[in-house]
Amino acid sequence: MKKLRTATVVALTAIIATGAVPGAAQAAPTLRNPGFEDGLAGWRGTGAVAAGGHTGAQRLAHTGAAVTYQHVKGLASGAYTLRVWVRGGGAASAGLTGCGAADRRVDVPRTGPDLWVQVAVSAWVSGRCTISLSSRDWADFDDVTLTRGALDPVRIKGADISHLAKNEAYGAIYRDRHGRRGDAVRLLRSNGVNYARLKVWVDPADGFNSSERVLAMAKRVKAQGMRLLIDFHYSDAWADPGKQNKPAAWANLPFDQLTQALYDHTYDVIAGLRAQGTPADMAQVGNEINGGMLWPDGRWDNWDGLAALLTAGSNAVKAASPSTKVALHLAEGGNNGGHRWWFDNAVSRGVPFDVIAVSHYVYWHGPLGALQANLMDLTVRYGKPVAVVETAYGFTLAQDDHETNIFNASLAQAGGYPATPEGQADALRDIFNVVAAVPNSLGVFYWEPTWTAVDGAGWDPADPSSGDGWENQAVFDYSGRALPALRVFGRF
């Protein structure tokens, strides 16, 4: 996949350079030498030019603490957006300063040396402005553009809190960063979370994540002024790329009855939410369905069956709540070849949907450059908004219960961020910055930030003795106190 991803990055670079990306505009005419092909002409500061640019032959290279800047004059008053292609070690930024209003900066993600990402930031300008590229660690910059108009705001700053009700039922306690106890949903909202994601199982053994429980949680979410994404798993337990098991009640149904059962279940949940005054703003028809769902009828090697099931689910959502957006959700957020294959099949069979949703955990799914390149390609290719609906990172390698944690030293090494509270916050900040720079992107959901370890509230709905393998990726520590990652949501 590396060759394919590299080709995708190159192709997308050409698209953006020619202004073909939706919402792109021509660079301000007074910006000099934006690609550093003429050395540092037009720029000042302590950086140097090196071979191997994002598109051209050269790039701006910072090997440590450095600042490179350019004064831009003669700008009509208004909002402007700076876009820069970057790579870095995690301690650098690009910004607009001295523009007549508040200075604005965007952090350079921790990318490593292999893939570039684009970052973007907007500021109000009154006549003149300074483009500032700064670093405390190594960083590369290239293909700088300054365009008229503001960057679209991040619309989704989301949290999947599907496990919260079970955690609370077994005594979980949540505290703000000062140690004061509070309602978990309210704590999320007060820190900038504006969207909740809730999964629905058909007939779970423990009764949690059932349609009744989801309707109850939806009331709490909407009471805080948050929007709502419903995630249909179409199973009695976990559904993901490695397993898409039918609910027991549907196991022996012929295909036409299976399709009707899926439609009825989807309709009932969405209609129930609307009837109680808490309508779903978005609904996923399936969860991480790279390999299909409701195996074997809707498996990846039976695309006609899968398309019929997806269409039934999408139609049910719209029949129950016409304003609810339908999302189709795949894992492996940087897998452009796999995602193109999947959505080409769906589109060719007329599957209706509104949003492309992906999961991206950097320790499993690869670097942020691959994620961004894939999202940029998907939104252009299919004309749909894109969102990351699952991501997370660990704040420690220590355990808080008997269940072996999923995030371990090996995954921390693969992810590239330290397993510390600050490393977790940086990982979340970086994925927000990468997604925010994608035209037609919606935002990011953090997966299960409230799933702390509590006896009895384990992962297996059929096994009360199961534990929590996720507690070191929550955004509350082992005393229930909010971690720095929670404050990241409020920055966007």
LOVO-7232 format. One record per residue (C-alpha): residue number from 1; residue in one letter; x, y, z. Coordinates in steps of 0.25 Angstrom, whole numbers, padded with zeros to 4 digits. Layout:
<rs>
<NUM, "A", <X, Y, Z>>
...
</rs>
This chain:
<rs>
<1, "M", <0000, 0000, 0000>>
<2, "K", <0012, 0010, 0002>>
<3, "K", <0013, 0012, -0013>>
<4, "L", <-0002, 0014, -0015>>
<5, "R", <-0002, 0024, -0003>>
<6, "T", <0010, 0032, -0008>>
<7, "A", <0004, 0033, -0022>>
<8, "T", <-0009, 0038, -0016>>
<9, "V", <-0001, 0049, -0008>>
<10, "V", <0005, 0053, -0021>>
<11, "A", <-0008, 0053, -0029>>
<12, "L", <-0015, 0061, -0018>>
<13, "T", <-0003, 0071, -0017>>
<14, "A", <-0006, 0074, -0032>>
<15, "I", <-0020, 0076, -0029>>
<16, "I", <-0018, 0086, -0018>>
<17, "A", <-0007, 0093, -0026>>
<18, "T", <-0017, 0096, -0038>>
<19, "G", <-0028, 0100, -0028>>
<20, "A", <-0037, 0088, -0032>>
<21, "V", <-0040, 0085, -0017>>
<22, "P", <-0054, 0090, -0013>>
<23, "G", <-0053, 0103, -0006>>
<24, "A", <-0039, 0106, -0011>>
<25, "A", <-0035, 0120, -0016>>
<26, "Q", <-0023, 0126, -0022>>
<27, "A", <-0011, 0130, -0013>>
<28, "A", <-0010, 0145, -0010>>
<29, "P", <-0001, 0151, -0021>>
<30, "T", <0008, 0158, -0011>>
<31, "L", <0013, 0145, -0005>>
<32, "R", <0027, 0142, -0010>>
<33, "N", <0034, 0129, -0013>>
<34, "P", <0024, 0120, -0006>>
<35, "G", <0031, 0107, -0010>>
<36, "F", <0045, 0112, -0006>>
<37, "E", <0050, 0109, -0020>>
<38, "D", <0058, 0122, -0020>>
<39, "G", <0064, 0119, -0007>>
<40, "L", <0060, 0128, 0004>>
<41, "A", <0057, 0140, -0006>>
<42, "G", <0045, 0147, 0001>>
<43, "W", <0047, 0141, 0014>>
<44, "R", <0055, 0145, 0027>>
<45, "G", <0059, 0138, 0039>>
<46, "T", <0068, 0126, 0043>>
<47, "G", <0063, 0114, 0034>>
<48, "A", <0071, 0108, 0023>>
<49, "V", <0067, 0102, 0009>>
<50, "A", <0069, 0087, 0007>>
<51, "A", <0067, 0078, -0005>>
<52, "G", <0054, 0069, -0006>>
<53, "G", <0042, 0078, -0006>>
<54, "H", <0027, 0074, -0005>>
<55, "T", <0025, 0077, -0019>>
<56, "G", <0038, 0084, -0024>>
<57, "A", <0052, 0082, -0023>>
<58, "Q", <0054, 0089, -0010>>
<59, "R", <0048, 0091, 0004>>
<60, "L", <0050, 0100, 0016>>
<61, "A", <0057, 0091, 0027>>
<62, "H", <0058, 0094, 0042>>
<63, "T", <0067, 0085, 0049>>
<64, "G", <0064, 0091, 0063>>
<65, "A", <0060, 0104, 0069>>
<66, "A", <0057, 0114, 0057>>
<67, "V", <0047, 0124, 0052>>
<68, "T", <0045, 0127, 0037>>
<69, "Y", <0036, 0138, 0033>>
<70, "Q", <0030, 0147, 0022>>
<71, "H", <0023, 0160, 0023>>
<72, "V", <0011, 0161, 0014>>
<73, "K", <0006, 0175, 0010>>
<74, "G", <-0005, 0181, 0002>>
<75, "L", <-0016, 0172, 0007>>
<76, "A", <-0031, 0176, 0007>>
<77, "S", <-0037, 0175, 0020>>
<78, "G", <-0044, 0162, 0023>>
<79, "A", <-0041, 0147, 0027>>
<80, "Y", <-0030, 0140, 0021>>
<81, "T", <-0025, 0125, 0022>>
<82, "L", <-0011, 0121, 0022>>
<83, "R", <-0008, 0106, 0017>>
<84, "V", <0005, 0100, 0018>>
<85, "W", <0010, 0086, 0015>>
<86, "V", <0019, 0081, 0027>>
<87, "R", <0025, 0070, 0034>>
<88, "G", <0032, 0070, 0047>>
<89, "G", <0036, 0064, 0060>>
<90, "G", <0024, 0070, 0068>>
<91, "A", <0029, 0084, 0073>>
<92, "A", <0027, 0094, 0062>>
<93, "S", <0016, 0103, 0057>>
<94, "A", <0011, 0111, 0045>>
<95, "G", <0004, 0124, 0048>>
<96, "L", <-0002, 0138, 0044>>
<97, "T", <0003, 0149, 0053>>
<98, "G", <0003, 0164, 0054>>
<99, "C", <-0009, 0164, 0045>>
<100, "G", <-0017, 0175, 0053>>
<101, "A", <-0025, 0164, 0061>>
<102, "A", <-0022, 0152, 0070>>
<103, "D", <-0010, 0144, 0065>>
<104, "R", <-0013, 0130, 0060>>
<105, "R", <-0005, 0118, 0060>>
<106, "V", <-0006, 0103, 0056>>
<107, "D", <0003, 0092, 0062>>
<108, "V", <0011, 0084, 0052>>
<109, "P", <0007, 0069, 0055>>
<110, "R", <0017, 0059, 0059>>
<111, "T", <0018, 0052, 0045>>
<112, "G", <0032, 0046, 0044>>
<113, "P", <0040, 0048, 0031>>
<114, "D", <0032, 0040, 0021>>
<115, "L", <0019, 0047, 0018>>
<116, "W", <0015, 0061, 0018>>
<117, "V", <0002, 0067, 0023>>
<118, "Q", <-0005, 0080, 0021>>
<119, "V", <-0008, 0089, 0032>>
<120, "A", <-0017, 0102, 0032>>
<121, "V", <-0021, 0114, 0040>>
<122, "S", <-0029, 0126, 0038>>
<123, "A", <-0028, 0140, 0044>>
<124, "W", <-0034, 0154, 0042>>
<125, "V", <-0025, 0163, 0034>>
<126, "S", <-0025, 0178, 0033>>
<127, "G", <-0015, 0182, 0022>>
<128, "R", <-0003, 0174, 0025>>
<129, "C", <0001, 0161, 0032>>
<130, "T", <0013, 0152, 0035>>
<131, "I", <0014, 0138, 0032>>
<132, "S", <0022, 0131, 0043>>
<133, "L", <0028, 0117, 0042>>
<134, "S", <0035, 0113, 0055>>
<135, "S", <0040, 0101, 0062>>
<136, "R", <0047, 0096, 0074>>
<137, "D", <0050, 0082, 0068>>
<138, "W", <0052, 0078, 0054>>
<139, "A", <0042, 0082, 0043>>
<140, "D", <0040, 0084, 0028>>
<141, "F", <0031, 0094, 0022>>
<142, "D", <0027, 0095, 0007>>
<143, "D", <0016, 0100, -0003>>
<144, "V", <0011, 0112, 0006>>
<145, "T", <-0002, 0118, 0001>>
<146, "L", <-0010, 0130, 0007>>
<147, "T", <-0024, 0131, 0002>>
<148, "R", <-0036, 0141, 0004>>
<149, "G", <-0046, 0135, 0013>>
<150, "A", <-0047, 0127, 0026>>
<151, "L", <-0045, 0112, 0028>>
<152, "D", <-0057, 0105, 0031>>
<153, "P", <-0059, 0102, 0046>>
<154, "V", <-0058, 0088, 0052>>
<155, "R", <-0072, 0085, 0053>>
<156, "I", <-0071, 0071, 0060>>
<157, "K", <-0063, 0071, 0073>>
<158, "G", <-0068, 0057, 0077>>
<159, "A", <-0068, 0046, 0088>>
<160, "D", <-0073, 0032, 0087>>
<161, "I", <-0079, 0030, 0101>>
<162, "S", <-0086, 0016, 0098>>
<163, "H", <-0080, 0010, 0110>>
<164, "L", <-0083, 0021, 0120>>
<165, "A", <-0096, 0016, 0125>>
<166, "K", <-0091, 0003, 0128>>
<167, "N", <-0079, 0009, 0135>>
<168, "E", <-0088, 0018, 0143>>
<169, "A", <-0097, 0007, 0147>>
<170, "Y", <-0085, 0000, 0154>>
<171, "G", <-0080, 0012, 0161>>
<172, "A", <-0071, 0020, 0152>>
<173, "I", <-0067, 0034, 0157>>
<174, "Y", <-0063, 0046, 0148>>
<175, "R", <-0056, 0058, 0152>>
<176, "D", <-0051, 0071, 0146>>
<177, "R", <-0036, 0074, 0145>>
<178, "H", <-0037, 0081, 0159>>
<179, "G", <-0042, 0068, 0165>>
<180, "R", <-0057, 0072, 0167>>
<181, "R", <-0067, 0061, 0164>>
<182, "G", <-0077, 0064, 0153>>
<183, "D", <-0087, 0058, 0142>>
<184, "A", <-0078, 0052, 0131>>
<185, "V", <-0087, 0057, 0120>>
<186, "R", <-0086, 0071, 0126>>
<187, "L", <-0071, 0070, 0128>>
<188, "L", <-0070, 0066, 0113>>
<189, "R", <-0078, 0078, 0108>>
<190, "S", <-0072, 0088, 0117>>
<191, "N", <-0058, 0084, 0111>>
<192, "G", <-0063, 0087, 0097>>
<193, "V", <-0069, 0073, 0093>>
<194, "N", <-0081, 0076, 0084>>
<195, "Y", <-0085, 0063, 0078>>
<196, "A", <-0088, 0049, 0085>>
<197, "R", <-0087, 0035, 0078>>
<198, "L", <-0095, 0024, 0083>>
<199, "K", <-0095, 0009, 0078>>
<200, "V", <-0107, 0001, 0077>>
<201, "W", <-0107, -0014, 0079>>
<202, "V", <-0119, -0023, 0076>>
<203, "D", <-0121, -0032, 0088>>
<204, "P", <-0109, -0030, 0097>>
<205, "A", <-0107, -0040, 0108>>
<206, "D", <-0105, -0030, 0119>>
<207, "G", <-0116, -0020, 0114>>
<208, "F", <-0106, -0009, 0111>>
<209, "N", <-0105, -0002, 0097>>
<210, "S", <-0120, -0007, 0095>>
<211, "S", <-0129, 0002, 0088>>
<212, "E", <-0136, 0006, 0101>>
<213, "R", <-0123, 0009, 0108>>
<214, "V", <-0119, 0018, 0095>>
<215, "L", <-0132, 0026, 0096>>
<216, "A", <-0129, 0029, 0111>>
<217, "M", <-0115, 0033, 0108>>
<218, "A", <-0119, 0042, 0096>>
<219, "K", <-0128, 0050, 0106>>
<220, "R", <-0115, 0053, 0114>>
<221, "V", <-0107, 0057, 0102>>
<222, "K", <-0118, 0066, 0096>>
<223, "A", <-0120, 0073, 0109>>
<224, "Q", <-0106, 0077, 0109>>
<225, "G", <-0108, 0083, 0095>>
<226, "M", <-0100, 0073, 0088>>
<227, "R", <-0102, 0066, 0075>>
<228, "L", <-0104, 0051, 0073>>
<229, "L", <-0098, 0040, 0064>>
<230, "I", <-0104, 0027, 0065>>
<231, "D", <-0095, 0015, 0062>>
<232, "F", <-0103, 0002, 0057>>
<233, "H", <-0095, -0010, 0059>>
<234, "Y", <-0106, -0020, 0055>>
<235, "S", <-0101, -0030, 0065>>
<236, "D", <-0103, -0034, 0079>>
<237, "A", <-0089, -0030, 0083>>
<238, "W", <-0076, -0024, 0076>>
<239, "A", <-0076, -0023, 0061>>
<240, "D", <-0063, -0019, 0054>>
<241, "P", <-0054, -0023, 0042>>
<242, "G", <-0051, -0036, 0049>>
<243, "K", <-0065, -0040, 0052>>
<244, "Q", <-0079, -0037, 0047>>
<245, "N", <-0088, -0047, 0054>>
<246, "K", <-0103, -0047, 0052>>
<247, "P", <-0112, -0044, 0064>>
<248, "A", <-0117, -0058, 0070>>
<249, "A", <-0131, -0054, 0066>>
<250, "W", <-0127, -0052, 0052>>
<251, "A", <-0118, -0063, 0050>>
<252, "N", <-0126, -0073, 0042>>
<253, "L", <-0135, -0063, 0034>>
<254, "P", <-0135, -0064, 0019>>
<255, "F", <-0129, -0052, 0012>>
<256, "D", <-0142, -0044, 0010>>
<257, "Q", <-0146, -0045, 0024>>
<258, "L", <-0132, -0042, 0029>>
<259, "T", <-0133, -0029, 0020>>
<260, "Q", <-0147, -0026, 0026>>
<261, "A", <-0142, -0028, 0041>>
<262, "L", <-0130, -0019, 0038>>
<263, "Y", <-0140, -0008, 0033>>
<264, "D", <-0149, -0010, 0044>>
<265, "H", <-0139, -0009, 0055>>
<266, "T", <-0132, 0003, 0049>>
<267, "Y", <-0146, 0010, 0047>>
<268, "D", <-0150, 0007, 0061>>
<269, "V", <-0138, 0013, 0067>>
<270, "I", <-0137, 0026, 0059>>
<271, "A", <-0152, 0028, 0060>>
<272, "G", <-0152, 0026, 0075>>
<273, "L", <-0141, 0036, 0076>>
<274, "R", <-0149, 0046, 0068>>
<275, "A", <-0162, 0043, 0075>>
<276, "Q", <-0156, 0047, 0089>>
<277, "G", <-0150, 0060, 0084>>
<278, "T", <-0136, 0055, 0083>>
<279, "P", <-0134, 0052, 0068>>
<280, "A", <-0121, 0046, 0062>>
<281, "D", <-0113, 0056, 0054>>
<282, "M", <-0105, 0045, 0048>>
<283, "A", <-0106, 0030, 0047>>
<284, "Q", <-0096, 0020, 0043>>
<285, "V", <-0102, 0008, 0035>>
<286, "G", <-0092, -0002, 0041>>
<287, "N", <-0079, -0001, 0048>>
<288, "E", <-0065, -0003, 0042>>
<289, "I", <-0071, -0010, 0030>>
<290, "N", <-0058, -0012, 0022>>
<291, "G", <-0062, -0027, 0021>>
<292, "G", <-0077, -0024, 0020>>
<293, "M", <-0087, -0028, 0031>>
<294, "L", <-0097, -0038, 0035>>
<295, "W", <-0088, -0049, 0030>>
<296, "P", <-0089, -0057, 0021>>
<297, "D", <-0101, -0050, 0014>>
<298, "G", <-0094, -0037, 0014>>
<299, "R", <-0080, -0041, 0014>>
<300, "W", <-0069, -0033, 0005>>
<301, "D", <-0070, -0045, -0006>>
<302, "N", <-0085, -0043, -0007>>
<303, "W", <-0086, -0028, -0011>>
<304, "D", <-0100, -0030, -0017>>
<305, "G", <-0105, -0035, -0003>>
<306, "L", <-0097, -0024, 0005>>
<307, "A", <-0102, -0013, -0004>>
<308, "A", <-0117, -0018, -0002>>
<309, "L", <-0114, -0018, 0013>>
<310, "L", <-0108, -0004, 0013>>
<311, "T", <-0119, 0002, 0005>>
<312, "A", <-0129, -0004, 0014>>
<313, "G", <-0123, 0003, 0026>>
<314, "S", <-0121, 0016, 0019>>
<315, "N", <-0135, 0016, 0014>>
<316, "A", <-0140, 0013, 0028>>
<317, "V", <-0132, 0025, 0034>>
<318, "K", <-0138, 0034, 0024>>
<319, "A", <-0152, 0029, 0026>>
<320, "A", <-0151, 0031, 0041>>
<321, "S", <-0144, 0044, 0041>>
<322, "P", <-0142, 0051, 0027>>
<323, "S", <-0132, 0061, 0033>>
<324, "T", <-0123, 0050, 0039>>
<325, "K", <-0110, 0048, 0031>>
<326, "V", <-0106, 0034, 0027>>
<327, "A", <-0091, 0031, 0029>>
<328, "L", <-0084, 0018, 0024>>
<329, "H", <-0072, 0015, 0033>>
<330, "L", <-0059, 0008, 0030>>
<331, "A", <-0047, 0005, 0038>>
<332, "E", <-0032, 0007, 0034>>
<333, "G", <-0033, 0022, 0031>>
<334, "G", <-0021, 0023, 0022>>
<335, "N", <-0024, 0011, 0013>>
<336, "N", <-0028, 0019, 0001>>
<337, "G", <-0027, 0007, -0009>>
<338, "G", <-0037, -0001, 0000>>
<339, "H", <-0046, 0010, 0002>>
<340, "R", <-0047, 0013, -0013>>
<341, "W", <-0050, -0001, -0016>>
<342, "W", <-0061, -0001, -0005>>
<343, "F", <-0068, 0012, -0008>>
<344, "D", <-0067, 0009, -0023>>
<345, "N", <-0075, -0004, -0021>>
<346, "A", <-0085, 0004, -0012>>
<347, "V", <-0087, 0015, -0022>>
<348, "S", <-0088, 0006, -0034>>
<349, "R", <-0099, -0001, -0027>>
<350, "G", <-0107, 0012, -0024>>
<351, "V", <-0105, 0011, -0008>>
<352, "P", <-0110, 0024, -0003>>
<353, "F", <-0101, 0031, 0008>>
<354, "D", <-0098, 0045, 0012>>
<355, "V", <-0084, 0044, 0020>>
<356, "I", <-0072, 0036, 0018>>
<357, "A", <-0067, 0032, 0032>>
<358, "V", <-0054, 0025, 0036>>
<359, "S", <-0046, 0020, 0048>>
<360, "H", <-0032, 0024, 0050>>
<361, "Y", <-0023, 0020, 0061>>
<362, "V", <-0009, 0024, 0058>>
<363, "Y", <-0003, 0011, 0065>>
<364, "W", <-0011, 0002, 0056>>
<365, "H", <-0015, 0010, 0044>>
<366, "G", <-0002, 0017, 0041>>
<367, "P", <0003, 0032, 0040>>
<368, "L", <-0006, 0044, 0039>>
<369, "G", <-0001, 0047, 0025>>
<370, "A", <-0007, 0035, 0020>>
<371, "L", <-0020, 0038, 0027>>
<372, "Q", <-0021, 0052, 0021>>
<373, "A", <-0017, 0048, 0007>>
<374, "N", <-0028, 0038, 0008>>
<375, "L", <-0039, 0047, 0013>>
<376, "M", <-0035, 0058, 0002>>
<377, "D", <-0036, 0048, -0008>>
<378, "L", <-0050, 0042, -0003>>
<379, "T", <-0057, 0055, -0002>>
<380, "V", <-0052, 0059, -0016>>
<381, "R", <-0055, 0046, -0022>>
<382, "Y", <-0069, 0044, -0016>>
<383, "G", <-0073, 0058, -0013>>
<384, "K", <-0077, 0055, 0001>>
<385, "P", <-0072, 0061, 0014>>
<386, "V", <-0063, 0052, 0022>>
<387, "A", <-0061, 0050, 0037>>
<388, "V", <-0052, 0042, 0047>>
<389, "V", <-0062, 0035, 0056>>
<390, "E", <-0052, 0027, 0064>>
<391, "T", <-0038, 0030, 0069>>
<392, "A", <-0031, 0029, 0083>>
<393, "Y", <-0017, 0028, 0089>>
<394, "G", <-0012, 0024, 0103>>
<395, "F", <-0007, 0033, 0114>>
<396, "T", <0000, 0022, 0122>>
<397, "L", <0005, 0007, 0120>>
<398, "A", <0000, 0004, 0134>>
<399, "Q", <-0012, -0004, 0137>>
<400, "D", <-0024, -0002, 0146>>
<401, "D", <-0031, -0015, 0146>>
<402, "H", <-0028, -0030, 0142>>
<403, "E", <-0031, -0029, 0127>>
<404, "T", <-0019, -0027, 0119>>
<405, "N", <-0019, -0014, 0112>>
<406, "I", <-0020, -0012, 0097>>
<407, "F", <-0010, -0001, 0096>>
<408, "N", <0003, -0005, 0101>>
<409, "A", <0018, -0002, 0099>>
<410, "S", <0019, -0008, 0085>>
<411, "L", <0007, 0001, 0080>>
<412, "A", <0012, 0013, 0087>>
<413, "Q", <0025, 0011, 0079>>
<414, "A", <0017, 0009, 0066>>
<415, "G", <0008, 0022, 0069>>
<416, "G", <0020, 0031, 0071>>
<417, "Y", <0015, 0038, 0083>>
<418, "P", <0019, 0036, 0097>>
<419, "A", <0010, 0028, 0106>>
<420, "T", <0008, 0040, 0115>>
<421, "P", <-0004, 0050, 0118>>
<422, "E", <0004, 0060, 0109>>
<423, "G", <0006, 0050, 0098>>
<424, "Q", <-0009, 0046, 0098>>
<425, "A", <-0013, 0061, 0097>>
<426, "D", <-0003, 0063, 0086>>
<427, "A", <-0008, 0051, 0078>>
<428, "L", <-0022, 0056, 0079>>
<429, "R", <-0018, 0071, 0075>>
<430, "D", <-0010, 0066, 0063>>
<431, "I", <-0022, 0058, 0057>>
<432, "F", <-0031, 0070, 0059>>
<433, "N", <-0021, 0079, 0052>>
<434, "V", <-0019, 0069, 0040>>
<435, "V", <-0034, 0067, 0038>>
<436, "A", <-0037, 0081, 0040>>
<437, "A", <-0029, 0084, 0027>>
<438, "V", <-0037, 0075, 0019>>
<439, "P", <-0047, 0082, 0010>>
<440, "N", <-0061, 0077, 0013>>
<441, "S", <-0057, 0070, 0026>>
<442, "L", <-0066, 0070, 0038>>
<443, "G", <-0057, 0067, 0050>>
<444, "V", <-0053, 0056, 0060>>
<445, "F", <-0059, 0046, 0070>>
<446, "Y", <-0051, 0041, 0081>>
<447, "W", <-0054, 0026, 0084>>
<448, "E", <-0059, 0023, 0099>>
<449, "P", <-0052, 0035, 0106>>
<450, "T", <-0060, 0031, 0119>>
<451, "W", <-0058, 0016, 0119>>
<452, "T", <-0050, 0015, 0132>>
<453, "A", <-0048, 0002, 0139>>
<454, "V", <-0059, -0002, 0148>>
<455, "D", <-0062, -0016, 0154>>
<456, "G", <-0074, -0022, 0147>>
<457, "A", <-0074, -0012, 0135>>
<458, "G", <-0065, -0021, 0126>>
<459, "W", <-0064, -0022, 0111>>
<460, "D", <-0072, -0035, 0109>>
<461, "P", <-0087, -0033, 0111>>
<462, "A", <-0088, -0048, 0113>>
<463, "D", <-0077, -0049, 0124>>
<464, "P", <-0078, -0040, 0136>>
<465, "S", <-0064, -0044, 0141>>
<466, "S", <-0058, -0038, 0128>>
<467, "G", <-0050, -0025, 0130>>
<468, "D", <-0046, -0013, 0123>>
<469, "G", <-0035, -0013, 0113>>
<470, "W", <-0037, 0002, 0109>>
<471, "E", <-0035, 0009, 0122>>
<472, "N", <-0022, 0015, 0119>>
<473, "Q", <-0028, 0021, 0106>>
<474, "A", <-0039, 0029, 0114>>
<475, "V", <-0037, 0044, 0116>>
<476, "F", <-0040, 0042, 0131>>
<477, "D", <-0028, 0036, 0139>>
<478, "Y", <-0029, 0025, 0149>>
<479, "S", <-0035, 0034, 0160>>
<480, "G", <-0046, 0039, 0150>>
<481, "R", <-0039, 0052, 0148>>
<482, "A", <-0039, 0059, 0135>>
<483, "L", <-0026, 0058, 0127>>
<484, "P", <-0020, 0069, 0118>>
<485, "A", <-0026, 0062, 0105>>
<486, "L", <-0040, 0066, 0110>>
<487, "R", <-0036, 0081, 0108>>
<488, "V", <-0032, 0079, 0094>>
<489, "F", <-0047, 0079, 0089>>
<490, "G", <-0048, 0093, 0093>>
<491, "R", <-0037, 0098, 0084>>
<492, "F", <-0044, 0095, 0071>>
</rs>
